[in-house]
Amino acid sequence: MWNRGDLVEISNDCAIQYFAGKTAIILSNIGKHMGNKEELGHYYRVLFGDGTDHIFNDNELTLLSKA
């Protein structure tokens, strides 16, 4: 699990190709991604350099640096 301020890169295989390869900062963990009986990951709200934010599953993010 990542923390506020961690630097991440959006993976090239994310659901919305517009964001692929961009860097962002983790703002918050907004919840778990649950499957039928198991946890599949976490959702994170991230902030981009232009001031916009978006929500991604952790499998769409690559950690570049811890805060």
Secondary structure, DSSP 8 states (H G I E B T S, - for coil): ---TT-EEEE-TTSSSGGGTT-EEEEEEEEEEEE-SSSEEEEEEEEEETTS-EEEEEGGGEEEEE--
